[in-house]
Amino acid sequence: MAEVTFSDDGRGLNWDKIKEKYLQLHPEATEVNKKILLSSIFTPEFSTSGETTTMAGRGVGLSYVKDIVRENKGTVNVSSSESGLMFKFTFPIPA
Protein backbone atom coordinates (compact mmCIF):
# COMPACT_ATOMS: atom_id res chain seq x y z
CA MET A 1 0.00 0.00 0.00
CA ALA A 2 1.29 3.48 -0.83
CA GLU A 3 0.09 6.72 0.74
CA VAL A 4 0.52 10.26 -0.51
CA THR A 5 -0.50 13.16 1.74
CA PHE A 6 -0.96 16.80 0.82
CA SER A 7 -1.66 19.29 3.58
CA ASP A 8 -1.56 22.97 4.36
CA ASP A 9 -1.72 25.09 7.47
CA GLY A 10 -4.52 27.31 6.25
CA ARG A 11 -8.11 27.56 7.46
CA GLY A 12 -9.46 24.30 6.07
CA LEU A 13 -12.57 24.03 3.93
CA ASN A 14 -15.03 26.89 3.93
CA TRP A 15 -18.12 24.85 4.79
CA ASP A 16 -20.48 27.84 4.50
CA LYS A 17 -19.30 28.61 0.97
CA ILE A 18 -19.50 24.95 -0.04
CA LYS A 19 -23.02 24.68 1.40
CA GLU A 20 -24.11 27.84 -0.42
CA LYS A 21 -22.86 26.48 -3.76
CA TYR A 22 -24.35 23.04 -3.08
CA LEU A 23 -27.77 24.56 -2.39
CA GLN A 24 -27.54 26.63 -5.58
CA LEU A 25 -27.01 23.41 -7.52
CA HIS A 26 -29.52 21.37 -5.46
CA PRO A 27 -32.31 23.71 -4.32
CA GLU A 28 -34.51 20.71 -3.58
CA ALA A 29 -32.05 19.37 -0.97
CA THR A 30 -33.71 18.75 2.38
CA GLU A 31 -30.71 17.32 4.21
CA VAL A 32 -27.27 18.88 4.03
CA ASN A 33 -24.46 17.65 6.23
CA LYS A 34 -20.65 17.69 6.06
CA LYS A 35 -20.52 14.24 4.46
CA ILE A 36 -22.76 15.39 1.60
CA LEU A 37 -20.86 18.66 1.24
CA LEU A 38 -17.49 16.90 1.23
CA SER A 39 -18.70 14.54 -1.47
CA SER A 40 -19.94 17.48 -3.54
CA ILE A 41 -16.49 19.07 -3.86
CA PHE A 42 -15.43 16.04 -5.92
CA THR A 43 -18.28 16.36 -8.45
CA PRO A 44 -17.78 17.75 -11.97
CA GLU A 45 -18.31 21.50 -12.37
CA PHE A 46 -18.38 22.16 -8.62
CA SER A 47 -16.41 25.27 -7.70
CA THR A 48 -16.77 27.90 -5.02
CA SER A 49 -14.51 30.29 -6.92
CA GLY A 50 -16.10 33.63 -7.73
CA GLU A 51 -14.36 33.86 -11.09
CA THR A 52 -13.16 31.47 -13.75
CA THR A 53 -9.53 31.50 -14.82
CA THR A 54 -7.27 29.05 -16.59
CA MET A 55 -6.18 27.78 -13.16
CA ALA A 56 -9.39 27.78 -11.12
CA GLY A 57 -13.14 28.12 -11.09
CA ARG A 58 -14.10 25.55 -13.69
CA GLY A 59 -14.83 22.73 -11.25
CA VAL A 60 -12.48 20.26 -12.89
CA GLY A 61 -9.66 19.78 -10.36
CA LEU A 62 -11.04 17.57 -7.60
CA SER A 63 -13.38 15.76 -9.98
CA TYR A 64 -10.36 14.80 -12.08
CA VAL A 65 -8.39 13.77 -8.99
CA LYS A 66 -11.26 11.51 -7.89
CA ASP A 67 -11.36 9.86 -11.33
CA ILE A 68 -7.60 9.17 -11.32
CA VAL A 69 -7.74 7.74 -7.80
CA ARG A 70 -10.65 5.46 -8.75
CA GLU A 71 -8.91 4.28 -11.92
CA ASN A 72 -5.99 3.20 -9.77
CA LYS A 73 -8.22 1.52 -7.15
CA GLY A 74 -7.22 4.06 -4.52
CA THR A 75 -9.05 5.99 -1.85
CA VAL A 76 -9.10 9.62 -0.74
CA ASN A 77 -9.50 10.77 2.85
CA VAL A 78 -10.00 14.44 3.63
CA SER A 79 -9.44 16.10 6.97
CA SER A 80 -10.36 19.74 7.45
CA SER A 81 -10.14 21.91 10.52
CA GLU A 82 -9.50 25.52 11.41
CA SER A 83 -5.78 24.71 11.42
CA GLY A 84 -5.61 23.30 7.91
CA LEU A 85 -6.64 20.86 5.22
CA MET A 86 -5.24 17.43 4.44
CA PHE A 87 -5.83 15.07 1.52
CA LYS A 88 -4.52 11.52 2.00
CA PHE A 89 -4.43 9.28 -1.05
CA THR A 90 -3.96 5.54 -0.55
CA PHE A 91 -3.19 3.18 -3.41
CA PRO A 92 -2.67 -0.58 -3.51
CA ILE A 93 0.72 -1.69 -4.79
CA PRO A 94 0.39 -4.51 -7.33
CA ALA A 95 2.18 -7.72 -6.33
Long-range contacts (C-beta under 8 A, 24 or more apart in sequence): 1-90, 1-91, 1-92, 1-93, 2-90, 2-91, 2-92, 2-93, 3-88, 3-89, 3-90, 3-91, 4-88, 4-89, 4-91, 5-86, 5-87, 5-88, 5-89, 6-86, 6-87, 6-89, 7-84, 7-85, 7-86, 7-87, 8-84, 8-85, 8-86, 9-83, 9-84, 10-84, 10-85, 11-82, 11-84, 12-80, 12-81, 12-82, 12-83, 12-84, 12-85, 13-38, 13-41, 13-78, 13-80, 13-85, 14-48, 17-48, 18-48, 20-48, 21-46, 21-47, 21-48, 22-46, 38-78, 42-66, 42-76
